[in-house]
Amino acid sequence: MVILGMSGDSVKAQAAFKTKQKLNFDLLSDPDLKTIEAFGSRRMKKFLGKSFLGIVRSTFLIGADGRLEHIWDPVTAKGHPAEVLASLSQK
């Protein structure tokens, strides 16, 4: 299995996030948004009463056969790594 976190952040920002959150899975930096759009993670969002096209942070669990097994969408930074690891321990 492969766990992949994906966002439009730079590689440097992803590395800082991974270190801060003590993640033990890879993160995909997609600043051109091609993969994010392919997975449907770029869509209309609301913030402070305004709508805008934004990125919904998502985590994808990809099985050994290459198939998508689970999507966490949207992801909240607080507690998310523990949520992913707990899900994996049940497999």
N, C-alpha and C positions, 0 to 999 in steps of 0.2 A: 504494500500500500504506500501511497504517497500522499502527504498532506501538503497543500499549497495555499498559502495566503497570497492574495493578489490586490494590488492597488496601483494607482497612477503615480505614486511617490517615486522619488529617485532611488537608486541603489543605495546611496549614502543614508537617506532617510529611513529606508527599510532596515538597513543594518543597525541603525541606532534604535529603532523600535524593537527589533528582534533581541538586542542586548538588554534593553530596558525591561522588556516583558519576560526575559529568560525563556524564549521560545526554543524548542528543539526540533522545529520543522522549518522548511524553506519558505521564503517569501519571493513572490514574483513582482519585479518592478516593471510596470507597463506604462511609461510616460506618454507613449503615442496612442494609448487607449484601444489598440486593435483587439487584444485578447479580452479586455474588459467589456468591450462592446459585443464581442462574439458570445460571451457568457451572459449577456443581459444585465451586467452590473452597472451600466451607465443609463440612468433614467431620471425622470423628474423627481425632485425632492422639494421639501419645504423647510425654510428656516426663517424665523422671525416674521412669519406671515407672508413670505415671498417664495414663489416657485422658481426653480432653476434646474437646468440639466446638470446633474452631478454624479459622482461615483458612490455607489453603495458598497462599502467594504464587505467582502465575502470570503469565506474559506471553503475550499473544495477538497473532498476526500476522494481520491482516485485509486481504485483497486488495482491489484497486480495485473489484471486483464486489460487495464487501460480505461475501464468504464467508470463513469462518475457514480460514486456511491452515496455521497451525502453533500449537501450544501448548507453552510451556515450563512444566512442572509437575512438581515444585515448583521454584521459583527459589531459587538461593542468591545472596546479594548479591555475594560475591567472584567476580569474573570473568564475571558474567552479562552486563553490557553488551557486553563483547568477544565473547561467544558469540552474542548476537543480531546484532551487526554483521557477524560472520563469516558467519553464515547468510544474511544479506541480500546479501552480496557474491557469493554463489554463485548468486543468482537472476538 
